[in-house]
Amino acid sequence: QQQLVESGGGLVQAGGSLRLSCAASARTFTIGTMAWFRQAPGKEREFVTAISWRTGNTYYADSVKGRFTILRDNAKNTVYLQMNSLKPEDTAVYYCAVDRSLAGVVHTTSDEYDYWGQGTQVTVSS
């Protein structure tokens, strides 16, 4: 059973916006951190942004600071990624992920995360 369900990807022109959603369905696990990663063709998966579920503190990769915003809705167990001023280099499959740890450390490496969504394609045309 899919535990993280993503939606909202698509094709957009450079300079445009998209909003991704990730819902933790049938939640049977704790959430310490929810994050977004992305993977472009031929490249490794890279950290984009994360939010601490308890504190709401947010963290961003330098490449997206000022353009992307991560938001959470605790009642809906949902995290959103608002992406503005999109660039062709933002083209990738975007994945949401959950780190169950409640230790208060927000990780930026993918191997620290326990659950993953199926991924949603974002394509930015020039």
Rosetta blueprint (number, residue, H / E / L):
1 Q L
2 Q L
3 Q L
4 L E
5 V E
6 E E
7 S E
8 G L
9 G L
10 G E
11 L E
12 V E
13 Q E
14 A L
15 G L
16 G L
17 S L
18 L E
19 R E
20 L E
21 S E
22 C E
23 A E
24 A E
25 S L
26 A L
27 R L
28 T L
29 F L
30 T L
31 I L
32 G L
33 T E
34 M E
35 A E
36 W E
37 F E
38 R E
39 Q E
40 A L
41 P L
42 G L
43 K L
44 E L
45 R L
46 E E
47 F E
48 V E
49 T E
50 A E
51 I E
52 S E
53 W L
54 R L
55 T L
56 G L
57 N L
58 T E
59 Y E
60 Y E
61 A L
62 D L
63 S L
64 V L
65 K L
66 G L
67 R L
68 F E
69 T E
70 I E
71 L E
72 R E
73 D E
74 N H
75 A H
76 K H
77 N L
78 T E
79 V E
80 Y E
81 L E
82 Q E
83 M E
84 N L
85 S L
86 L L
87 K L
88 P H
89 E H
90 D H
91 T L
92 A E
93 V E
94 Y E
95 Y E
96 C E
97 A E
98 V E
99 D E
100 R L
101 S L
102 L L
103 A L
104 G L
105 V L
106 V L
107 H L
108 T L
109 T L
110 S H
111 D H
112 E H
113 Y L
114 D L
115 Y E
116 W E
117 G L
118 Q L
119 G L
120 T E
121 Q E
122 V E
123 T E
124 V E
125 S E
126 S L
